[in-house]
Amino acid sequence: MVRSKRYAAWVRQRTRMQTVLLIILVCVLILFVYVKMKPVITELPVKDSCGPIGNTISHSIGDSDMCENSCDSACRSFELKFYKSRFVYKNEAGCNDCICQCKE
């Protein structure tokens, strides 16, 4: 009788250990798939060429649409896919900022 109780306890403990190991294995597998499928985002700054012309400042990247087009071209030149862009307009006498995000 004592031996069968010990054996039953051993079987329950072994079953719990197998369940815990299986859960850990599934979590590691899910994490591995997530890391492999997650796109790698690369940031590329695009320089705005600006300068005074008459009484105004002339910008090569004057608005968000121009920034997006420049980003699309920059991403393609590195054989990446355009993801999104961030345009910062500078009202003062300075060049605008255009930050591109590309993914592989």
N, C-alpha and C positions, 0 to 999 in steps of 0.2 A: 504494500500500500504506500509506503513512504517513497519507494522508488518510482512509482507511477506519478506521484505528485511532483517529484523533482523533475521527471521527464516532461510532464505537462508544463511546468514553469519554464523549463529550458526551451521547449517548443514555442511558447508565447514570447519569450525574450528574443529568440531567433527571428520570429515573425516580425516583431517590432523593429528589430535592427534592419531587416530586409526592407521594410516599409520606409524607414528613415533614409536608408541609402538610395532607394528608388526615388524618393522625393528630391533628395540632393542632386541626383543625376539628372532628373527632369529640369530642375532649376538651372543647372549649369548648361544644359542643352539649349534652353530658352535664351539664356544670356548670350551664348555663343552665336545663335542665329540672329539675335538683335544686333550684336556688334557687327556682324558680317553684312547685314542688310541696311544698316544705318548709313546714309550718304555722308561723305566727307565734304564739309563746306570749307571753301577757300575764299579768303577775302583779298580783293585786289583794289587798290586805290587807283582811280583814274584822275590824272592831273588836268585841271582846268587851266587853259592858257588864257590869261586875261591881261588887259592893258588899257590905258586911257586912249580914247579916240575922241577928239573934240572935248566936249564937256561931259561925256559919259564913259563908262567902263564897258569894254567889249569882252564878252565871255565866249569861249568855245563850248562850254556846257552851261547854258543859261537857265534850264528848267529841268524838271524831273523826267520828262519824256526824252530829252537829249541825253540825260544821265543813263536812262534805261537802255537806249540805243548804243551808247558807248560801252556800257557794261556787257551787252550781248556780244558786241564785236570783240571786246577784250577776253571774254570767256571762250569764245570760239577760237581765238588765236592760240590759246593754251589747250585746245581740244577738250574743253569742259563745257558743261551745260549751264546756261544762265539760270540762277535761282531767284535772286531778288536784288534790288539796289536801294541805296539810301542817299538822298540828295539833301544837302544843307546849303541853303541860299544865304549868302553873305551880302547884306545891304550896303555895308561900308566899302571902302576902296580895298577890296581883297578878292581873291579868287574863291569860287564856290568849291564845296567839297562833294565828291561823288565816290561812294564806297560800293564796290560790287561784291556780290557773293555768288560764287560758282560752285557747282557740285560735280563730282566725277560721274 
